[in-house]
């Protein structure tokens, strides 16, 4: 019998597979992939055409509540994307619900000048 945690992880993985079937990043419009663990948030700008990560950041060394750390991460991603000349991205929420820290990260990235 599977535990509740295993079931939740399986369902998230299935959602993520469905999302990844449609969301593809390019050099001009990279994919912003987000992963959320119990301890931190991880975000990457990915060019799927070249199988290359353009930039990665996380909140492991940040202090504060997860929502505040998500906002800082979104701003950091937006600043690095602007530095690399990227203005438009596609958002890959990784199967997580678009609420809480995931939504805060996306909103901060939008406020930083990225278009989704």
LINVEN-V424935 format. One line per field, one symbol per residue. psi: psi as a letter, one per 40 degrees, with the letter a starting at -180 (. if undefined). burial: I if it has 9 or more other C-alpha atoms within 8 Angstrom, else O. A space follows every 10 residues. Layout:
# LINVEN-V424935
psi = ???
burial = ???
This chain:
# LINVEN-V424935
psi = hiiddddddd dddddddddd ddhhiiddgi hhhhhhaddi ihiihhhdde fhhdiiiifd eiiaiddddd dddddddddd dddefhdhii hhefeiigib dddddddddd deeih.
burial = OOOOOOIOOO OIIIIIIOII OOIIIIIOII IIIIIIOOOI IIIIIIIIOO OOIOIIIIIO OOOOOOIOII IIIIIIIIII IIOOOIIIII IIIIIIOOOO IIIIIIIIII OIIIOO
